[in-house]
């Protein structure tokens, strides 16, 4: 882990050198399932943005370019605007704006990816996002403020002056019209830096904050990226702990992710975005990958529960046969489910060996188990309505 700390600190030192109407959704139970790792075309992914077609855009610090992916993780090519694109935002018209780490300016890209200067009033635009007013909200780590720009590139106002110490990430919650800003805490700020998520209203008024410095629930060693998900939930990356924490305005809900260098693990997660299908995308900078999670949010009224392990054949909801299995197995569903269903199979070490989002309009799923070694496996069924866990034995 010391090596990863070193790599991440180099990145942060590079940053410093370059610098020289209120709606609440019902609290929900949140379950995360890792779906896939995306690596094609990536070297060192940093900031993320997503358009209305769920096309994901990634700034790559090493390659100094922007890499594009479909919502299924298919590589769609690169954009090379010149300079050092460190942050990115996309408006409703699918216009792309980037923050340039070399000049500190905001650049606007045309349809061919050619960059022109949009605003020169910023010094280090580490993250940015568009609000519903089509204003561009830019976190400037060196100016210690959020710079708000209109579509002419003029400064409309600033937010957080006198409050922010070293802001690094920003997200806009459309559910409750809140601007959320991550307070990184800075470098060389001692053993107890200010590390939290600040919340502002659209006029820049401070609403409150969540999170603190530490390693427990609701705590961070440092914070980088933020994303707003369904029902106003805020997802925040901790690059040192390798985790994603989830908050509501009321406070901490849960966290997920695991530090490591293998596929599915997080090594210096810098940024996070949420797409329209309930997927969370995380840039794992030191692993050169995007890690994609499916998020299941279920309100208490859904009575989501996890059934005890038992005989699958006696379960009215689903049958798995044959069980024990050798080369292949069939999952047959007998009860309708209104939402998509995640099928996840793990071995006794808790490692995922099979994951798929299943469309419940069909009734049968065939699973190839021929490549799995002999042993017992856990089959988990996760939907917006329930979570159930069963067992299957592979006997070759």
Secondary structure, 3 states (H helix, E strand, C coil): CHHHHHHHHHHHHHHHHHHCCCCCCCCEEEEEEEEEEECCCCCCEEEEEECCCCCEEEEECCCCEEEEECCCCCEEEEECCCCCEEEEEECCCCCEEEEECCCCCEEEECCCCCEEEEECCCCCEEEEEECCCCCEEEEECCCCEEEEECCCCCEEEEECCCCCCCEEEEEEECCCCEEEEEECCCCCCCCCCCCEEEEECCCCCEEEEECEECCCCCEECCCCCEEECHHHCEEEEECCCCEEEEEECCEEEEEECCECCCCCCECCEEEEEECCCCEEEEEEHHHCEEEEEEEEEEEHHHCCCEECCCCHHHCCCEEEECCCECCEEEEEECCCCCCCEEEEEECCCCCEEEEEEECCCCCEEEEECCCCCCEEEEEEEECCCCEEEEEEEECC
